[in-house]
C-alpha cells in the first residue's frame, strides 16, 4: 500500500532501493549509495506510480513510498499538559 505524504513534509529513508532515479526532467539512474540509510529529505512533489520527488543533501531523487517514512518531530510544549 502506498503511503501518503504532503509537499514540504520531512521524510526519512528507511531502506535503500536497488538504484536511485534523479528527479531531473530527463531522469538518470544512480547507485543507491549516494544517500545514506536514515537520511532525511523534503517532499518536493508527487509523481505517478507511487513515487515522490524528494530533495536530499546530494540532490533530488524519485523514491517509491515504500522506502520512506514521515518524520514527526514532536516538541513538547511546556505550557500544555498531556
Residue, then its C-alpha position, 0 to 999 in steps of 0.5 A: x500500500x502506498x503511503x501518503x505524504x504532503x509537499x514540504x513534509x520531512x521524510x526519512x529513508x528507511x531502506x535503500x532501493x536497488x538504484x536511485x532515479x534523479x528527479x531531473x526532467x530527463x531522469x538518470x539512474x544512480x547507485x543507491x549509495x549516494x544517500x545514506x540509510x536514515x537520511x532525511x529529505x523534503x517532499x518536493x512533489x508527487x509523481x505517478x506510480x507511487x513515487x515522490x520527488x524528494x530533495x536530499x543533501x546530494x540532490x533530488x531523487x524519485x523514491x517509491x513510498x515504500x522506502x520512506x517514512x514521515x518524520x514527526x518531530x514532536x516538541x513538547x510544549x511546556x505550557x500544555x499538559x498531556 
